[in-house]
Each structure stands twice: as structure tokens, then as C-alpha cells.
């Protein structure tokens, strides 16, 4: 990688990225390939995660259902009423509503399944994307294959570790930042963990207003991915979409998506609201917890809206 650096980190050539992709790839590691890195979470790992619960504090991590268009919500979610107590017989009156979302964007908290990302035309494991994903959905790596996840979660609150409220748009999180945050927060990422990266996006949004996060967003620099791969993470999540924007990799708009999902088989949680969790972890003085992720059971779905829950 280039020696040039700055808040966004060094630029990365396509050749360097190809080598990085090959170095973290886990194709063929698990018989149940459609679950990817979720295979790292064993029943024993679930029990260890449950043992992290001390106070019973429950913190939801999903954003409010966002129906308002804005620079960071180009495709607003839908919510409208279909029954105001006037459709069925009088008693009891019932009230019903409709929800809909083009959720793979920046407005809805959601899970990216393995069918969501291909690199070089190939999904995780090496299957051809055009053959496995069509108009009827995905025949490999769907969110229904993933199912729910119960594991240990780690909040990597990088702004707090730096003594700041948030990272600025376009600011990179690199491998050295991981180690520094672990030391500052008294936590360590381990095998089968879900790592949630707080950049402070929604704190900044509340104080400064919305901005185009596709054009400028704090997130992981690809240089940090080998460390996450070495630690054996099962899931990555963020209050952004994990990727640093603009991308440091020439010709690849979402390189962390490519590395995590297509190379490593690590699903992603996007657009989480981590402010409440950051406050709860700071108050408790610990940044590890039980994490429960229960997506919708959508056969063939490339992901799902979701509201994960952390339990401290």
C-alpha cells in the first residue's frame, strides 16, 4: 500500500486489493457454506456469550423506521395504515398497517446476507452470482440460510477511545486503531465475536444535520481487515455500512463489503444506532455483551431489516 496517508488512510491499488482478497478468503472452510462465518459460533460459544450478561440491561440497536427522505435516505421506508377500525365487523375494532422498504441503503438498519455481494462475478465460496441469484431471489447464501445469531458482541467505540464524540466523515479506522481501542476500552475481539464499530454517525447527525454518507463516511480501511480475519470474527456491524467512503481502493466502491461478505463469509449489519449501547457500555465500564440478531425468515432474500439486541 502507498506510504501516503492522512485521515482517510493510504490509497490501495487494485492489484494490492486482489492480493488482500486472496489472503483473507475462507472459501471451502465450512460444509455449511451458506452460513459462512456464522459457523464459528458453536453452542459452547453461545453459552460463553450468555455468561457475559450481568445486569440484564437490554439495548435495542435498530434505527427508527425512517420514512423521511434526506441526503442519507434516498429511498425512504414505507409505513401507512390499511385498517382504521372500519374494515371488519364492528367489535373488536382493529387497526392495521403496511411496512415496506428497499432496505439495502443508508436509512434502514439491516443485515447483509452472503448473497448480497459478489466480487469478480463470484459469491462467497466461488459460485457464479448470475447463476445463483435471479428474479426469484438467491439459491445460495440467503438470509433464511443464515437464520438467527446469538453470540458475544464487542463494541469498538473508536471515537470514545480517541476522546472524541464522533469520527468525521471520510475518517478511516485502521488496524492500529483496533488495538488502541481495545486497550482503551478494556476489551479484546475473539473467535466468533460480532464486532460493532461506532463512528458516532448518528450523534454527529443529531448535532450537525444529515449529509450524503455515500460521498463521505467514516468506516473501516481495508488495511484493518486482515486483523479482523485473524481474530476470527463472525459478524461485523456499524452505525454506517462498515465501508470507508470515499473508497481508498481504485475501482471498488465498497471494498470492505467485498472482503467481509464475498471473501470471508462474514455478514454485515448496516446503519445500527449505537448511541444507546455506547452510553450503556460506558456506564457499565465494559464493552462486551450478549448480542442477538434475528432477521426475517425470507427464503431467497439477500438480507433483512433487523433490530439487533444487546444484553449487558
C-alpha positions in Angstrom: 0.0 0.0 0.0 1.1 3.5 -0.6 3.0 5.3 2.1 0.8 8.4 1.6 -1.7 8.7 4.4 -4.0 11.0 6.3 -7.4 10.8 8.0 -8.6 8.5 5.2 -5.6 6.3 5.3 -3.4 5.2 2.3 -4.8 4.6 -1.2 -4.8 1.0 -2.3 -4.3 -0.2 -5.8 -6.5 -2.8 -7.4 -3.5 -5.2 -7.5 -3.0 -4.8 -3.8 -6.7 -5.3 -3.2 -6.7 -8.5 -5.2 -3.8 -9.9 -3.0 -5.7 -8.8 0.1 -8.8 -10.6 -1.0 -6.9 -13.8 -1.6 -5.2 -13.6 1.7 -8.4 -13.4 3.8 -10.6 -15.7 1.7 -12.1 -18.7 3.6 -13.8 -20.5 0.7 -14.2 -24.2 1.3 -13.6 -23.9 5.1 -17.2 -25.0 6.2 -19.5 -27.6 4.9 -22.5 -25.3 5.5 -21.0 -22.6 3.3 -24.3 -20.6 3.1 -23.8 -19.6 6.7 -20.2 -18.5 6.2 -18.5 -17.2 9.4 -21.6 -17.9 11.5 -20.2 -21.5 11.6 -17.6 -20.1 14.1 -20.4 -19.7 16.7 -20.7 -23.0 18.5 -23.2 -24.0 21.2 -20.3 -23.5 23.6 -19.7 -20.0 22.2 -23.4 -19.2 22.8 -23.1 -20.3 26.4 -20.0 -18.1 26.8 -21.9 -15.2 25.3 -24.8 -15.7 27.7 -22.4 -15.7 30.6 -21.4 -12.1 29.7 -24.8 -10.9 30.9 -24.5 -9.3 34.4 -27.1 -6.6 34.8 -29.8 -7.7 32.4 -29.8 -4.3 30.7 -31.4 -4.7 27.2 -30.4 -2.2 24.5 -32.0 -2.2 21.0 -29.7 -1.3 18.2 -32.1 -0.7 15.3 -32.8 2.8 13.9 -36.4 4.1 14.0 -38.2 3.2 10.8 -37.2 6.1 8.6 -39.9 7.3 6.2 -38.4 10.8 5.6 -36.3 11.4 2.5 -33.0 13.1 3.0 -29.4 13.2 1.8 -28.7 9.9 3.8 -32.1 8.3 3.0 -32.7 8.4 -0.8 -35.2 5.5 -0.7 -37.4 6.1 2.4 -39.1 3.2 4.0 -42.9 3.0 3.8 -45.5 2.9 6.6 -49.2 3.5 6.1 -52.5 2.4 7.6 -54.6 -0.3 5.9 -57.4 -0.5 8.5 -58.6 2.2 10.8 -61.2 0.1 12.6 -63.6 0.4 9.7 -62.9 -2.7 7.5 -64.1 -5.6 9.6 -67.3 -6.1 11.7 -67.6 -3.5 14.5 -66.2 -5.4 17.5 -63.4 -5.5 18.3 -62.1 -2.7 16.2 -58.8 -3.5 14.6 -56.1 -1.2 13.3 -53.6 -2.5 10.7 -50.7 -1.1 8.8 -48.3 -1.8 6.0 -44.5 -1.7 6.1 -42.2 -1.8 3.1 -38.6 -0.9 2.5 -35.8 -1.0 -0.1 -33.7 -1.7 2.8 -30.2 -2.1 1.3 -29.5 1.6 1.7 -28.4 4.1 4.3 -31.8 4.6 6.1 -32.8 1.2 7.5 -30.9 -1.0 10.0 -30.4 -4.3 8.2 -28.4 -7.5 7.8 -26.5 -8.3 4.6 -26.5 -12.0 3.8 -23.9 -13.7 1.8 -26.0 -13.5 -1.4 -25.8 -9.7 -1.2 -22.2 -9.2 -2.5 -20.3 -10.7 -5.4 -16.7 -9.9 -6.4 -15.4 -10.7 -9.8 -18.8 -12.2 -10.6 -18.5 -14.8 -7.7 -20.3 -15.1 -4.4 -18.7 -16.4 -1.3 -17.4 -19.9 -1.9 -16.8 -19.3 -5.6 -20.3 -19.8 -7.1 -21.3 -17.7 -10.1 -23.6 -14.9 -8.9 -25.6 -14.8 -12.1 -26.4 -18.5 -11.8 -27.3 -18.4 -8.1 -29.2 -15.1 -7.8 -32.1 -14.2 -10.1 -35.5 -12.7 -10.2 -36.8 -15.2 -7.6 -34.1 -14.5 -5.2 -30.9 -16.3 -4.1 -30.3 -20.0 -4.2 -27.2 -19.7 -2.1 -26.3 -17.5 0.9 -29.8 -16.2 1.6 -30.8 -14.6 4.9 -33.0 -17.7 5.5 -29.9 -19.8 5.4 -28.2 -17.6 8.0 -31.0 -17.6 10.5 -30.7 -16.0 13.9 -27.4 -15.4 15.6 -26.6 -15.4 19.4 -23.0 -14.6 20.2 -20.7 -12.4 22.1 -20.7 -8.8 20.9 -17.9 -6.3 21.2 -18.4 -2.5 20.8 -15.4 -0.9 19.3 -16.2 2.7 20.2 -13.3 4.4 18.4 -14.3 8.0 19.0 -14.6 7.4 22.7 -11.2 5.7 22.7 -9.8 8.8 21.0 -11.6 11.1 23.5 -14.0 12.4 20.9 -17.7 12.4 20.2 -17.5 11.1 16.7 -15.3 10.5 13.7 -15.5 12.9 10.8 -16.9 11.8 7.5 -14.2 10.1 5.5 -12.1 9.2 8.6 -10.5 5.8 8.5 -10.4 3.1 11.2 -7.2 1.1 10.7 -5.6 -1.9 12.5 -3.7 0.3 14.9 -7.0 1.9 15.9 -8.4 -1.5 16.7 -5.6 -2.3 19.1 -5.7 1.1 20.6 -9.4 1.0 21.2 -9.2 -2.5 22.7 -6.6 -1.2 25.2 -8.6 2.0 26.0 -11.9 0.2 26.4 -10.6 -2.9 28.2 -11.9 -5.4 25.6 -10.5 -7.9 23.1 -12.1 -9.3 20.0 -12.1 -13.1 19.9 -13.2 -16.1 17.8 -16.9 -16.0 16.9 -17.4 -12.4 18.1 -19.6 -9.9 16.5 -17.7 -6.6 16.2 -19.8 -3.4 16.2 -17.9 -0.3 15.1 -19.2 3.0 16.4 -18.1 6.0 14.4 -20.6 8.4 16.0 -22.6 8.9 12.8 -25.9 9.5 14.5 -24.5 11.7 17.3 -23.0 13.9 14.6 -26.2 13.8 12.5 -28.2 14.9 15.5 -25.9 17.9 16.2 -24.8 18.8 12.7 -27.6 17.6 10.4 -27.8 14.9 7.7 -25.2 14.6 5.0 -24.6 12.3 2.0 -22.9 9.3 3.7 -22.3 7.7 0.3 -20.0 10.5 -0.6 -18.3 10.8 2.8 -18.5 8.3 5.7 -16.2 7.1 8.4 -15.5 3.3 8.4 -13.0 0.5 8.1 -10.0 1.0 5.9 -9.2 -2.3 4.1 -5.8 -2.3 5.9 -7.7 -3.3 9.1 -9.4 -6.4 7.6 -6.6 -8.9 8.0 -6.5 -8.3 11.8 -10.3 -8.9 11.9 -9.8 -12.0 9.9 -7.0 -13.2 12.1 -9.3 -12.8 15.2 -12.0 -14.9 13.6 -14.9 -12.6 13.7 -18.4 -14.0 12.8 -20.2 -10.7 12.1 -19.3 -7.1 11.5 -21.7 -4.2 12.2 -21.5 -0.4 12.2 -23.6 2.8 12.5 -22.6 3.3 8.9 -22.2 0.4 6.4 -18.7 -0.6 7.6 -17.0 0.8 4.4 -14.9 3.9 4.4 -16.2 6.5 1.9 -14.9 7.6 -0.5 -13.3 4.2 -1.0 -9.5 4.0 -0.8 -9.4 1.3 -3.5 -9.4 2.2 -7.1 -12.3 0.8 -9.0 -14.0 -0.8 -5.9 -16.8 1.2 -4.4 -17.4 -1.0 -1.3 -14.1 -2.9 -0.7 -15.0 -3.9 2.9 -18.2 -5.4 1.7 -16.2 -7.4 -0.9 -13.7 -8.6 1.7 -16.1 -9.4 4.5 -19.0 -10.9 2.6 -17.5 -12.3 -0.6 -14.1 -13.4 0.7 -14.5 -14.1 4.4 -18.2 -15.1 4.5 -18.8 -12.5 7.3 -22.3 -11.0 7.2 -22.7 -7.3 7.8 -25.1 -5.2 10.0 -25.6 -1.7 8.5 -27.0 1.5 9.9 -27.2 0.5 13.5 -28.0 3.1 16.2 -25.1 2.5 18.6 -25.5 5.6 20.7 -27.6 3.9 23.5 -25.2 1.0 23.5 -22.2 3.3 23.8 -23.8 5.0 26.8 -24.7 1.7 28.5 -21.2 0.3 27.9 -19.6 3.4 29.3 -21.8 3.3 32.3 -21.1 -0.4 32.9 -17.4 0.0 32.3 -17.4 -2.9 29.9 -17.7 -3.1 26.1 -18.6 -6.8 25.7 -22.1 -8.2 25.8 -24.6 -10.8 24.6 -25.8 -10.0 21.1 -29.0 -11.4 19.5 -29.6 -10.9 15.7 -32.9 -12.3 14.4 -33.6 -11.4 10.8 -36.8 -12.0 9.0 -37.1 -15.6 7.5 -37.1 -14.6 3.9 -36.3 -17.6 1.6 -34.0 -16.3 -1.2 -33.6 -12.9 0.5 -30.2 -11.2 0.2 -30.7 -9.7 3.7 -33.4 -8.3 6.0 -34.4 -5.3 8.1 -33.4 -6.1 11.6 -33.3 -4.7 15.1 -30.5 -6.5 17.0 -30.5 -6.5 20.7 -27.5 -6.2 23.1 -27.8 -7.5 26.7 -25.3 -6.4 29.3 
